[in-house]
Amino acid sequence: MPGTSTSAVVLECTIKKDFQYNKVMPTFHHWVTDEKRFGLTFQTAADARAFDKGVRTAIEELLDGKQ
């Protein structure tokens, strides 16, 4: 509905050290962690790049021991 703001969790996934992330196509990324598979299809390549950047930052921080 225009002008209405709602928020809901549509995906919850903890990034752990076993995290395997793949960019299959510019707008489709999938990953495996904790023996569970996840995937997202993005409307634009720019959205996918922004998500990829966030995921890679989180992975680097995890590997560096930051929280």
mmCIF file as Biopython writes it, N, C-alpha, C and O atoms, coordinates in Angstrom:
data_model
#
loop_
_atom_site.group_PDB
_atom_site.id
_atom_site.type_symbol
_atom_site.label_atom_id
_atom_site.label_alt_id
_atom_site.label_comp_id
_atom_site.label_asym_id
_atom_site.label_entity_id
_atom_site.label_seq_id
_atom_site.pdbx_PDB_ins_code
_atom_site.Cartn_x
_atom_site.Cartn_y
_atom_site.Cartn_z
_atom_site.occupancy
_atom_site.B_iso_or_equiv
_atom_site.auth_seq_id
_atom_site.auth_asym_id
_atom_site.pdbx_PDB_model_num
ATOM 1   N N  . MET A ? 1  ? 0.841  -1.167  0.000   1.0 0.0 1  A 1 
ATOM 2   C CA . MET A ? 1  ? 0.000  0.000   0.000   1.0 0.0 1  A 1 
ATOM 3   C C  . MET A ? 1  ? 0.897  1.244   0.000   1.0 0.0 1  A 1 
ATOM 4   O O  . MET A ? 1  ? 1.757  1.358   0.873   1.0 0.0 1  A 1 
ATOM 5   N N  . PRO A ? 2  ? 0.736  2.156   -0.919  1.0 0.0 2  A 1 
ATOM 6   C CA . PRO A ? 2  ? 1.582  3.356   -0.970  1.0 0.0 2  A 1 
ATOM 7   C C  . PRO A ? 2  ? 1.507  4.159   0.324   1.0 0.0 2  A 1 
ATOM 8   O O  . PRO A ? 2  ? 0.436  4.347   0.901   1.0 0.0 2  A 1 
ATOM 9   N N  . GLY A ? 3  ? 2.666  4.622   0.759   1.0 0.0 3  A 1 
ATOM 10  C CA . GLY A ? 3  ? 2.723  5.433   1.965   1.0 0.0 3  A 1 
ATOM 11  C C  . GLY A ? 3  ? 2.727  4.640   3.253   1.0 0.0 3  A 1 
ATOM 12  O O  . GLY A ? 3  ? 2.849  5.212   4.336   1.0 0.0 3  A 1 
ATOM 13  N N  . THR A ? 4  ? 2.595  3.331   3.146   1.0 0.0 4  A 1 
ATOM 14  C CA . THR A ? 4  ? 2.594  2.489   4.331   1.0 0.0 4  A 1 
ATOM 15  C C  . THR A ? 4  ? 3.943  1.814   4.456   1.0 0.0 4  A 1 
ATOM 16  O O  . THR A ? 4  ? 4.460  1.234   3.502   1.0 0.0 4  A 1 
ATOM 17  N N  . SER A ? 5  ? 4.502  1.900   5.646   1.0 0.0 5  A 1 
ATOM 18  C CA . SER A ? 5  ? 5.808  1.285   5.881   1.0 0.0 5  A 1 
ATOM 19  C C  . SER A ? 5  ? 5.638  0.073   6.776   1.0 0.0 5  A 1 
ATOM 20  O O  . SER A ? 5  ? 5.093  0.169   7.875   1.0 0.0 5  A 1 
ATOM 21  N N  . THR A ? 6  ? 6.106  -1.060  6.301   1.0 0.0 6  A 1 
ATOM 22  C CA . THR A ? 6  ? 6.088  -2.264  7.121   1.0 0.0 6  A 1 
ATOM 23  C C  . THR A ? 6  ? 7.465  -2.890  7.074   1.0 0.0 6  A 1 
ATOM 24  O O  . THR A ? 6  ? 8.213  -2.716  6.112   1.0 0.0 6  A 1 
ATOM 25  N N  . SER A ? 7  ? 7.780  -3.607  8.107   1.0 0.0 7  A 1 
ATOM 26  C CA . SER A ? 7  ? 9.053  -4.321  8.099   1.0 0.0 7  A 1 
ATOM 27  C C  . SER A ? 7  ? 8.826  -5.709  8.669   1.0 0.0 7  A 1 
ATOM 28  O O  . SER A ? 7  ? 8.054  -5.903  9.608   1.0 0.0 7  A 1 
ATOM 29  N N  . ALA A ? 8  ? 9.504  -6.645  8.088   1.0 0.0 8  A 1 
ATOM 30  C CA . ALA A ? 8  ? 9.412  -8.024  8.530   1.0 0.0 8  A 1 
ATOM 31  C C  . ALA A ? 8  ? 10.710 -8.723  8.174   1.0 0.0 8  A 1 
ATOM 32  O O  . ALA A ? 8  ? 11.339 -8.412  7.162   1.0 0.0 8  A 1 
ATOM 33  N N  . VAL A ? 9  ? 11.098 -9.650  8.998   1.0 0.0 9  A 1 
ATOM 34  C CA . VAL A ? 9  ? 12.276 -10.451 8.704   1.0 0.0 9  A 1 
ATOM 35  C C  . VAL A ? 9  ? 11.881 -11.465 7.639   1.0 0.0 9  A 1 
ATOM 36  O O  . VAL A ? 9  ? 10.969 -12.266 7.842   1.0 0.0 9  A 1 
ATOM 37  N N  . VAL A ? 10 ? 12.567 -11.427 6.513   1.0 0.0 10 A 1 
ATOM 38  C CA . VAL A ? 10 ? 12.267 -12.382 5.450   1.0 0.0 10 A 1 
ATOM 39  C C  . VAL A ? 10 ? 13.364 -13.427 5.309   1.0 0.0 10 A 1 
ATOM 40  O O  . VAL A ? 10 ? 13.178 -14.458 4.661   1.0 0.0 10 A 1 
ATOM 41  N N  . LEU A ? 11 ? 14.510 -13.148 5.924   1.0 0.0 11 A 1 
ATOM 42  C CA . LEU A ? 11 ? 15.623 -14.085 5.872   1.0 0.0 11 A 1 
ATOM 43  C C  . LEU A ? 11 ? 16.491 -13.859 7.092   1.0 0.0 11 A 1 
ATOM 44  O O  . LEU A ? 11 ? 16.894 -12.730 7.375   1.0 0.0 11 A 1 
ATOM 45  N N  . GLU A ? 12 ? 16.776 -14.915 7.805   1.0 0.0 12 A 1 
ATOM 46  C CA . GLU A ? 12 ? 17.667 -14.808 8.952   1.0 0.0 12 A 1 
ATOM 47  C C  . GLU A ? 12 ? 18.736 -15.875 8.809   1.0 0.0 12 A 1 
ATOM 48  O O  . GLU A ? 12 ? 18.439 -17.067 8.731   1.0 0.0 12 A 1 
ATOM 49  N N  . CYS A ? 13 ? 19.981 -15.432 8.775   1.0 0.0 13 A 1 
ATOM 50  C CA . CYS A ? 13 ? 21.094 -16.344 8.561   1.0 0.0 13 A 1 
ATOM 51  C C  . CYS A ? 13 ? 22.310 -15.819 9.312   1.0 0.0 13 A 1 
ATOM 52  O O  . CYS A ? 13 ? 22.733 -14.682 9.099   1.0 0.0 13 A 1 
ATOM 53  N N  . THR A ? 14 ? 22.861 -16.628 10.173  1.0 0.0 14 A 1 
ATOM 54  C CA . THR A ? 14 ? 24.065 -16.250 10.900  1.0 0.0 14 A 1 
ATOM 55  C C  . THR A ? 14 ? 25.283 -16.605 10.060  1.0 0.0 14 A 1 
ATOM 56  O O  . THR A ? 14 ? 25.406 -17.730 9.576   1.0 0.0 14 A 1 
ATOM 57  N N  . ILE A ? 15 ? 26.181 -15.640 9.891   1.0 0.0 15 A 1 
ATOM 58  C CA . ILE A ? 15 ? 27.406 -15.893 9.139   1.0 0.0 15 A 1 
ATOM 59  C C  . ILE A ? 15 ? 28.427 -16.504 10.082  1.0 0.0 15 A 1 
ATOM 60  O O  . ILE A ? 15 ? 28.854 -15.879 11.054  1.0 0.0 15 A 1 
ATOM 61  N N  . LYS A ? 16 ? 28.808 -17.733 9.778   1.0 0.0 16 A 1 
ATOM 62  C CA . LYS A ? 16 ? 29.793 -18.447 10.592  1.0 0.0 16 A 1 
ATOM 63  C C  . LYS A ? 16 ? 31.022 -18.727 9.740   1.0 0.0 16 A 1 
ATOM 64  O O  . LYS A ? 16 ? 31.048 -18.422 8.548   1.0 0.0 16 A 1 
ATOM 65  N N  . LYS A ? 17 ? 32.028 -19.305 10.356  1.0 0.0 17 A 1 
ATOM 66  C CA . LYS A ? 17 ? 33.285 -19.536 9.634   1.0 0.0 17 A 1 
ATOM 67  C C  . LYS A ? 17 ? 33.155 -20.551 8.503   1.0 0.0 17 A 1 
ATOM 68  O O  . LYS A ? 17 ? 34.018 -20.600 7.626   1.0 0.0 17 A 1 
ATOM 69  N N  . ASP A ? 18 ? 32.095 -21.364 8.502   1.0 0.0 18 A 1 
ATOM 70  C CA . ASP A ? 18 ? 31.902 -22.337 7.418   1.0 0.0 18 A 1 
ATOM 71  C C  . ASP A ? 18 ? 31.142 -21.731 6.231   1.0 0.0 18 A 1 
ATOM 72  O O  . ASP A ? 18 ? 30.803 -22.444 5.286   1.0 0.0 18 A 1 
ATOM 73  N N  . PHE A ? 19 ? 30.879 -20.451 6.274   1.0 0.0 19 A 1 
ATOM 74  C CA . PHE A ? 19 ? 30.090 -19.727 5.274   1.0 0.0 19 A 1 
ATOM 75  C C  . PHE A ? 19 ? 30.727 -19.831 3.893   1.0 0.0 19 A 1 
ATOM 76  O O  . PHE A ? 19 ? 31.903 -19.507 3.727   1.0 0.0 19 A 1 
ATOM 77  N N  . GLN A ? 20 ? 29.958 -20.280 2.901   1.0 0.0 20 A 1 
ATOM 78  C CA . GLN A ? 20 ? 30.420 -20.359 1.511   1.0 0.0 20 A 1 
ATOM 79  C C  . GLN A ? 20 ? 29.481 -19.519 0.661   1.0 0.0 20 A 1 
ATOM 80  O O  . GLN A ? 20 ? 28.297 -19.835 0.544   1.0 0.0 20 A 1 
ATOM 81  N N  . TYR A ? 21 ? 29.999 -18.452 0.068   1.0 0.0 21 A 1 
ATOM 82  C CA . TYR A ? 21 ? 29.193 -17.468 -0.655  1.0 0.0 21 A 1 
ATOM 83  C C  . TYR A ? 21 ? 29.537 -17.492 -2.136  1.0 0.0 21 A 1 
ATOM 84  O O  . TYR A ? 21 ? 30.712 -17.482 -2.503  1.0 0.0 21 A 1 
ATOM 85  N N  . ASN A ? 22 ? 28.521 -17.524 -2.986  1.0 0.0 22 A 1 
ATOM 86  C CA . ASN A ? 22 ? 28.732 -17.581 -4.433  1.0 0.0 22 A 1 
ATOM 87  C C  . ASN A ? 22 ? 27.848 -16.571 -5.149  1.0 0.0 22 A 1 
ATOM 88  O O  . ASN A ? 22 ? 26.652 -16.465 -4.878  1.0 0.0 22 A 1 
ATOM 89  N N  . LYS A ? 23 ? 28.458 -15.834 -6.064  1.0 0.0 23 A 1 
ATOM 90  C CA . LYS A ? 23 ? 27.696 -14.967 -6.963  1.0 0.0 23 A 1 
ATOM 91  C C  . LYS A ? 23 ? 27.516 -15.758 -8.253  1.0 0.0 23 A 1 
ATOM 92  O O  . LYS A ? 23 ? 28.413 -15.788 -9.096  1.0 0.0 23 A 1 
ATOM 93  N N  . VAL A ? 24 ? 26.378 -16.388 -8.404  1.0 0.0 24 A 1 
ATOM 94  C CA . VAL A ? 24 ? 26.117 -17.240 -9.557  1.0 0.0 24 A 1 
ATOM 95  C C  . VAL A ? 24 ? 25.887 -16.392 -10.805 1.0 0.0 24 A 1 
ATOM 96  O O  . VAL A ? 24 ? 26.385 -16.705 -11.887 1.0 0.0 24 A 1 
ATOM 97  N N  . MET A ? 25 ? 25.137 -15.331 -10.636 1.0 0.0 25 A 1 
ATOM 98  C CA . MET A ? 25 ? 24.859 -14.372 -11.710 1.0 0.0 25 A 1 
ATOM 99  C C  . MET A ? 25 ? 24.880 -12.986 -11.065 1.0 0.0 25 A 1 
ATOM 100 O O  . MET A ? 25 ? 24.837 -12.888 -9.839  1.0 0.0 25 A 1 
ATOM 101 N N  . PRO A ? 26 ? 24.945 -11.929 -11.847 1.0 0.0 26 A 1 
ATOM 102 C CA . PRO A ? 26 ? 24.980 -10.592 -11.241 1.0 0.0 26 A 1 
ATOM 103 C C  . PRO A ? 26 ? 23.807 -10.312 -10.298 1.0 0.0 26 A 1 
ATOM 104 O O  . PRO A ? 26 ? 23.948 -9.539  -9.350  1.0 0.0 26 A 1 
ATOM 105 N N  . THR A ? 27 ? 22.657 -10.931 -10.550 1.0 0.0 27 A 1 
ATOM 106 C CA . THR A ? 27 ? 21.498 -10.672 -9.696  1.0 0.0 27 A 1 
ATOM 107 C C  . THR A ? 27 ? 21.045 -11.891 -8.892  1.0 0.0 27 A 1 
ATOM 108 O O  . THR A ? 27 ? 19.966 -11.871 -8.299  1.0 0.0 27 A 1 
ATOM 109 N N  . PHE A ? 28 ? 21.848 -12.943 -8.863  1.0 0.0 28 A 1 
ATOM 110 C CA . PHE A ? 28 ? 21.511 -14.116 -8.045  1.0 0.0 28 A 1 
ATOM 111 C C  . PHE A ? 28 ? 22.738 -14.565 -7.270  1.0 0.0 28 A 1 
ATOM 112 O O  . PHE A ? 28 ? 23.771 -14.894 -7.854  1.0 0.0 28 A 1 
ATOM 113 N N  . HIS A ? 29 ? 22.615 -14.576 -5.951  1.0 0.0 29 A 1 
ATOM 114 C CA . HIS A ? 29 ? 23.692 -15.025 -5.070  1.0 0.0 29 A 1 
ATOM 115 C C  . HIS A ? 29 ? 23.142 -16.128 -4.180  1.0 0.0 29 A 1 
ATOM 116 O O  . HIS A ? 29 ? 21.978 -16.098 -3.780  1.0 0.0 29 A 1 
ATOM 117 N N  . HIS A ? 30 ? 23.989 -17.100 -3.876  1.0 0.0 30 A 1 
ATOM 118 C CA . HIS A ? 30 ? 23.562 -18.128 -2.923  1.0 0.0 30 A 1 
ATOM 119 C C  . HIS A ? 30 ? 24.709 -18.461 -1.999  1.0 0.0 30 A 1 
ATOM 120 O O  . HIS A ? 30 ? 25.871 -18.183 -2.296  1.0 0.0 30 A 1 
ATOM 121 N N  . TRP A ? 31 ? 24.363 -19.065 -0.865  1.0 0.0 31 A 1 
ATOM 122 C CA . TRP A ? 31 ? 25.378 -19.407 0.119   1.0 0.0 31 A 1 
ATOM 123 C C  . TRP A ? 31 ? 24.921 -20.588 0.954   1.0 0.0 31 A 1 
ATOM 124 O O  . TRP A ? 31 ? 23.740 -20.932 1.004   1.0 0.0 31 A 1 
ATOM 125 N N  . VAL A ? 32 ? 25.905 -21.197 1.609   1.0 0.0 32 A 1 
ATOM 126 C CA . VAL A ? 32 ? 25.680 -22.339 2.486   1.0 0.0 32 A 1 
ATOM 127 C C  . VAL A ? 32 ? 26.356 -22.034 3.811   1.0 0.0 32 A 1 
ATOM 128 O O  . VAL A ? 32 ? 27.494 -21.564 3.841   1.0 0.0 32 A 1 
ATOM 129 N N  . THR A ? 33 ? 25.665 -22.299 4.890   1.0 0.0 33 A 1 
ATOM 130 C CA . THR A ? 33 ? 26.244 -22.206 6.222   1.0 0.0 33 A 1 
ATOM 131 C C  . THR A ? 33 ? 25.436 -23.104 7.141   1.0 0.0 33 A 1 
ATOM 132 O O  . THR A ? 33 ? 24.218 -23.217 7.002   1.0 0.0 33 A 1 
ATOM 133 N N  . ASP A ? 34 ? 26.108 -23.728 8.065   1.0 0.0 34 A 1 
ATOM 134 C CA . ASP A ? 34 ? 25.421 -24.604 9.023   1.0 0.0 34 A 1 
ATOM 135 C C  . ASP A ? 34 ? 24.598 -25.671 8.307   1.0 0.0 34 A 1 
ATOM 136 O O  . ASP A ? 34 ? 23.529 -26.062 8.777   1.0 0.0 34 A 1 
ATOM 137 N N  . GLU A ? 35 ? 25.107 -26.142 7.158   1.0 0.0 35 A 1 
ATOM 138 C CA . GLU A ? 35 ? 24.451 -27.157 6.338   1.0 0.0 35 A 1 
ATOM 139 C C  . GLU A ? 35 ? 23.087 -26.721 5.802   1.0 0.0 35 A 1 
ATOM 140 O O  . GLU A ? 35 ? 22.259 -27.562 5.453   1.0 0.0 35 A 1 
ATOM 141 N N  . LYS A ? 36 ? 22.854 -25.410 5.738   1.0 0.0 36 A 1 
ATOM 142 C CA . LYS A ? 36 ? 21.614 -24.869 5.180   1.0 0.0 36 A 1 
ATOM 143 C C  . LYS A ? 36 ? 21.962 -24.044 3.952   1.0 0.0 36 A 1 
ATOM 144 O O  . LYS A ? 36 ? 22.990 -23.369 3.915   1.0 0.0 36 A 1 
ATOM 145 N N  . ARG A ? 37 ? 21.097 -24.103 2.948   1.0 0.0 37 A 1 
ATOM 146 C CA . ARG A ? 37 ? 21.310 -23.352 1.707   1.0 0.0 37 A 1 
ATOM 147 C C  . ARG A ? 37 ? 20.354 -22.158 1.663   1.0 0.0 37 A 1 
ATOM 148 O O  . ARG A ? 37 ? 19.187 -22.253 2.040   1.0 0.0 37 A 1 
ATOM 149 N N  . PHE A ? 38 ? 20.890 -21.037 1.190   1.0 0.0 38 A 1 
ATOM 150 C CA . PHE A ? 38 ? 20.118 -19.806 1.049   1.0 0.0 38 A 1 
ATOM 151 C C  . PHE A ? 38 ? 20.390 -19.219 -0.325  1.0 0.0 38 A 1 
ATOM 152 O O  . PHE A ? 38 ? 21.443 -19.474 -0.910  1.0 0.0 38 A 1 
ATOM 153 N N  . GLY A ? 39 ? 19.470 -18.449 -0.836  1.0 0.0 39 A 1 
ATOM 154 C CA . GLY A ? 39 ? 19.688 -17.764 -2.101  1.0 0.0 39 A 1 
ATOM 155 C C  . GLY A ? 39 ? 18.812 -16.534 -2.203  1.0 0.0 39 A 1 
ATOM 156 O O  . GLY A ? 39 ? 17.712 -16.487 -1.652  1.0 0.0 39 A 1 
ATOM 157 N N  . LEU A ? 40 ? 19.316 -15.541 -2.914  1.0 0.0 40 A 1 
ATOM 158 C CA . LEU A ? 40 ? 18.556 -14.314 -3.143  1.0 0.0 40 A 1 
ATOM 159 C C  . LEU A ? 40 ? 18.660 -13.908 -4.603  1.0 0.0 40 A 1 
ATOM 160 O O  . LEU A ? 40 ? 19.731 -13.970 -5.207  1.0 0.0 40 A 1 
ATOM 161 N N  . THR A ? 41 ? 17.546 -13.497 -5.150  1.0 0.0 41 A 1 
ATOM 162 C CA . THR A ? 41 ? 17.516 -12.890 -6.469  1.0 0.0 41 A 1 
ATOM 163 C C  . THR A ? 41 ? 17.215 -11.412 -6.265  1.0 0.0 41 A 1 
ATOM 164 O O  . THR A ? 41 ? 16.234 -11.058 -5.612  1.0 0.0 41 A 1 
ATOM 165 N N  . PHE A ? 42 ? 18.054 -10.557 -6.821  1.0 0.0 42 A 1 
ATOM 166 C CA . PHE A ? 42 ? 17.926 -9.112  -6.652  1.0 0.0 42 A 1 
ATOM 167 C C  . PHE A ? 42 ? 17.270 -8.502  -7.881  1.0 0.0 42 A 1 
ATOM 168 O O  . PHE A ? 42 ? 17.393 -9.031  -8.986  1.0 0.0 42 A 1 
ATOM 169 N N  . GLN A ? 43 ? 16.573 -7.387  -7.686  1.0 0.0 43 A 1 
ATOM 170 C CA . GLN A ? 43 ? 15.934 -6.706  -8.811  1.0 0.0 43 A 1 
ATOM 171 C C  . GLN A ? 43 ? 16.957 -6.045  -9.717  1.0 0.0 43 A 1 
ATOM 172 O O  . GLN A ? 43 ? 16.759 -5.968  -10.930 1.0 0.0 43 A 1 
ATOM 173 N N  . THR A ? 44 ? 18.060 -5.564  -9.128  1.0 0.0 44 A 1 
ATOM 174 C CA . THR A ? 44 ? 19.086 -4.898  -9.932  1.0 0.0 44 A 1 
ATOM 175 C C  . THR A ? 44 ? 20.470 -5.398  -9.537  1.0 0.0 44 A 1 
ATOM 176 O O  . THR A ? 44 ? 20.678 -5.885  -8.426  1.0 0.0 44 A 1 
ATOM 177 N N  . ALA A ? 45 ? 21.402 -5.269  -10.458 1.0 0.0 45 A 1 
ATOM 178 C CA . ALA A ? 45 ? 22.785 -5.637  -10.166 1.0 0.0 45 A 1 
ATOM 179 C C  . ALA A ? 45 ? 23.358 -4.724  -9.083  1.0 0.0 45 A 1 
ATOM 180 O O  . ALA A ? 45 ? 24.202 -5.155  -8.297  1.0 0.0 45 A 1 
ATOM 181 N N  . ALA A ? 46 ? 22.909 -3.472  -9.033  1.0 0.0 46 A 1 
ATOM 182 C CA . ALA A ? 46 ? 23.381 -2.543  -7.996  1.0 0.0 46 A 1 
ATOM 183 C C  . ALA A ? 46 ? 22.959 -3.022  -6.610  1.0 0.0 46 A 1 
ATOM 184 O O  . ALA A ? 46 ? 23.746 -2.940  -5.666  1.0 0.0 46 A 1 
ATOM 185 N N  . ASP A ? 47 ? 21.736 -3.519  -6.472  1.0 0.0 47 A 1 
ATOM 186 C CA . ASP A ? 47 ? 21.287 -4.075  -5.192  1.0 0.0 47 A 1 
ATOM 187 C C  . ASP A ? 47 ? 22.147 -5.275  -4.810  1.0 0.0 47 A 1 
ATOM 188 O O  . ASP A ? 47 ? 22.539 -5.423  -3.653  1.0 0.0 47 A 1 
ATOM 189 N N  . ALA A ? 48 ? 22.434 -6.120  -5.781  1.0 0.0 48 A 1 
ATOM 190 C CA . ALA A ? 48 ? 23.253 -7.305  -5.528  1.0 0.0 48 A 1 
ATOM 191 C C  . ALA A ? 48 ? 24.663 -6.914  -5.099  1.0 0.0 48 A 1 
ATOM 192 O O  . ALA A ? 48 ? 25.222 -7.525  -4.188  1.0 0.0 48 A 1 
ATOM 193 N N  . ARG A ? 49 ? 25.244 -5.905  -5.745  1.0 0.0 49 A 1 
ATOM 194 C CA . ARG A ? 49 ? 26.590 -5.445  -5.368  1.0 0.0 49 A 1 
ATOM 195 C C  . ARG A ? 49 ? 26.608 -4.893  -3.950  1.0 0.0 49 A 1 
ATOM 196 O O  . ARG A ? 49 ? 27.556 -5.142  -3.204  1.0 0.0 49 A 1 
ATOM 197 N N  . ALA A ? 50 ? 25.575 -4.148  -3.567  1.0 0.0 50 A 1 
ATOM 198 C CA . ALA A ? 50 ? 25.499 -3.602  -2.209  1.0 0.0 50 A 1 
ATOM 199 C C  . ALA A ? 50 ? 25.406 -4.730  -1.185  1.0 0.0 50 A 1 
ATOM 200 O O  . ALA A ? 50 ? 26.055 -4.675  -0.140  1.0 0.0 50 A 1 
ATOM 201 N N  . PHE A ? 51 ? 24.607 -5.745  -1.477  1.0 0.0 51 A 1 
ATOM 202 C CA . PHE A ? 51 ? 24.486 -6.892  -0.581  1.0 0.0 51 A 1 
ATOM 203 C C  . PHE A ? 51 ? 25.816 -7.627  -0.487  1.0 0.0 51 A 1 
ATOM 204 O O  . PHE A ? 51 ? 26.261 -7.983  0.604   1.0 0.0 51 A 1 
ATOM 205 N N  . ASP A ? 52 ? 26.448 -7.852  -1.636  1.0 0.0 52 A 1 
ATOM 206 C CA . ASP A ? 52 ? 27.742 -8.535  -1.688  1.0 0.0 52 A 1 
ATOM 207 C C  . ASP A ? 52 ? 28.781 -7.792  -0.844  1.0 0.0 52 A 1 
ATOM 208 O O  . ASP A ? 52 ? 29.546 -8.412  -0.105  1.0 0.0 52 A 1 
ATOM 209 N N  . LYS A ? 53 ? 28.803 -6.484  -0.956  1.0 0.0 53 A 1 
ATOM 210 C CA . LYS A ? 53 ? 29.758 -5.683  -0.182  1.0 0.0 53 A 1 
ATOM 211 C C  . LYS A ? 53 ? 29.520 -5.866  1.320   1.0 0.0 53 A 1 
ATOM 212 O O  . LYS A ? 53 ? 30.472 -6.019  2.085   1.0 0.0 53 A 1 
ATOM 213 N N  . GLY A ? 54 ? 28.262 -5.852  1.738   1.0 0.0 54 A 1 
ATOM 214 C CA . GLY A ? 54 ? 27.940 -6.050  3.150   1.0 0.0 54 A 1 
ATOM 215 C C  . GLY A ? 54 ? 28.335 -7.427  3.644   1.0 0.0 54 A 1 
ATOM 216 O O  . GLY A ? 54 ? 28.868 -7.570  4.744   1.0 0.0 54 A 1 
ATOM 217 N N  . VAL A ? 55 ? 28.074 -8.440  2.830   1.0 0.0 55 A 1 
ATOM 218 C CA . VAL A ? 55 ? 28.434 -9.811  3.208   1.0 0.0 55 A 1 
ATOM 219 C C  . VAL A ? 55 ? 29.949 -9.948  3.317   1.0 0.0 55 A 1 
ATOM 220 O O  . VAL A ? 55 ? 30.453 -10.524 4.281   1.0 0.0 55 A 1 
ATOM 221 N N  . ARG A ? 56 ? 30.667 -9.429  2.344   1.0 0.0 56 A 1 
ATOM 222 C CA . ARG A ? 56 ? 32.135 -9.546  2.370   1.0 0.0 56 A 1 
ATOM 223 C C  . ARG A ? 56 ? 32.738 -8.793  3.553   1.0 0.0 56 A 1 
ATOM 224 O O  . ARG A ? 56 ? 33.714 -9.258  4.142   1.0 0.0 56 A 1 
ATOM 225 N N  . THR A ? 57 ? 32.183 -7.652  3.906   1.0 0.0 57 A 1 
ATOM 226 C CA . THR A ? 57 ? 32.645 -6.916  5.087   1.0 0.0 57 A 1 
ATOM 227 C C  . THR A ? 57 ? 32.409 -7.737  6.348   1.0 0.0 57 A 1 
ATOM 228 O O  . THR A ? 57 ? 33.282 -7.813  7.212   1.0 0.0 57 A 1 
ATOM 229 N N  . ALA A ? 58 ? 31.239 -8.349  6.459   1.0 0.0 58 A 1 
ATOM 230 C CA . ALA A ? 58 ? 30.931 -9.179  7.625   1.0 0.0 58 A 1 
ATOM 231 C C  . ALA A ? 58 ? 31.874 -10.374 7.712   1.0 0.0 58 A 1 
ATOM 232 O O  . ALA A ? 58 ? 32.330 -10.726 8.801   1.0 0.0 58 A 1 
ATOM 233 N N  . ILE A ? 59 ? 32.170 -10.998 6.577   1.0 0.0 59 A 1 
ATOM 234 C CA . ILE A ? 59 ? 33.085 -12.144 6.563   1.0 0.0 59 A 1 
ATOM 235 C C  . ILE A ? 59 ? 34.481 -11.713 6.998   1.0 0.0 59 A 1 
ATOM 236 O O  . ILE A ? 59 ? 35.114 -12.390 7.808   1.0 0.0 59 A 1 
ATOM 237 N N  . GLU A ? 60 ? 34.962 -10.596 6.470   1.0 0.0 60 A 1 
ATOM 238 C CA . GLU A ? 60 ? 36.291 -10.097 6.853   1.0 0.0 60 A 1 
ATOM 239 C C  . GLU A ? 60 ? 36.358 -9.820  8.348   1.0 0.0 60 A 1 
ATOM 240 O O  . GLU A ? 60 ? 37.343 -10.166 9.000   1.0 0.0 60 A 1 
ATOM 241 N N  . GLU A ? 61 ? 35.318 -9.200  8.895   1.0 0.0 61 A 1 
ATOM 242 C CA . GLU A ? 61 ? 35.299 -8.904  10.321  1.0 0.0 61 A 1 
ATOM 243 C C  . GLU A ? 61 ? 35.258 -10.177 11.147  1.0 0.0 61 A 1 
ATOM 244 O O  . GLU A ? 61 ? 35.893 -10.254 12.199  1.0 0.0 61 A 1 
ATOM 245 N N  . LEU A ? 62 ? 34.527 -11.166 10.687  1.0 0.0 62 A 1 
ATOM 246 C CA . LEU A ? 62 ? 34.470 -12.450 11.384  1.0 0.0 62 A 1 
ATOM 247 C C  . LEU A ? 62 ? 35.844 -13.103 11.402  1.0 0.0 62 A 1 
ATOM 248 O O  . LEU A ? 62 ? 36.297 -13.585 12.440  1.0 0.0 62 A 1 
ATOM 249 N N  . LEU A ? 63 ? 36.503 -13.116 10.254  1.0 0.0 63 A 1 
ATOM 250 C CA . LEU A ? 63 ? 37.819 -13.748 10.161  1.0 0.0 63 A 1 
ATOM 251 C C  . LEU A ? 63 ? 38.883 -12.972 10.932  1.0 0.0 63 A 1 
ATOM 252 O O  . LEU A ? 63 ? 39.851 -13.556 11.418  1.0 0.0 63 A 1 
ATOM 253 N N  . ASP A ? 64 ? 38.702 -11.642 11.043  1.0 0.0 64 A 1 
ATOM 254 C CA . ASP A ? 64 ? 39.643 -10.815 11.799  1.0 0.0 64 A 1 
ATOM 255 C C  . ASP A ? 64 ? 39.345 -10.828 13.294  1.0 0.0 64 A 1 
ATOM 256 O O  . ASP A ? 64 ? 40.101 -10.258 14.081  1.0 0.0 64 A 1 
ATOM 257 N N  . GLY A ? 65 ? 38.248 -11.475 13.692  1.0 0.0 65 A 1 
ATOM 258 C CA . GLY A ? 65 ? 37.894 -11.556 15.102  1.0 0.0 65 A 1 
ATOM 259 C C  . GLY A ? 65 ? 37.146 -10.350 15.629  1.0 0.0 65 A 1 
ATOM 260 O O  . GLY A ? 65 ? 36.999 -10.203 16.843  1.0 0.0 65 A 1 
ATOM 261 N N  . LYS A ? 66 ? 36.666 -9.476  14.744  1.0 0.0 66 A 1 
ATOM 262 C CA . LYS A ? 66 ? 35.898 -8.302  15.163  1.0 0.0 66 A 1 
ATOM 263 C C  . LYS A ? 66 ? 34.436 -8.681  15.314  1.0 0.0 66 A 1 
ATOM 264 O O  . LYS A ? 66 ? 33.980 -9.686  14.770  1.0 0.0 66 A 1 
ATOM 265 N N  . GLN A ? 67 ? 33.700 -7.852  16.071  1.0 0.0 67 A 1 
ATOM 266 C CA . GLN A ? 67 ? 32.262 -8.094  16.202  1.0 0.0 67 A 1 
ATOM 267 C C  . GLN A ? 67 ? 31.492 -6.851  15.924  1.0 0.0 67 A 1 
ATOM 268 O O  . GLN A ? 67 ? 30.263 -6.859  15.986  1.0 0.0 67 A 1 
#
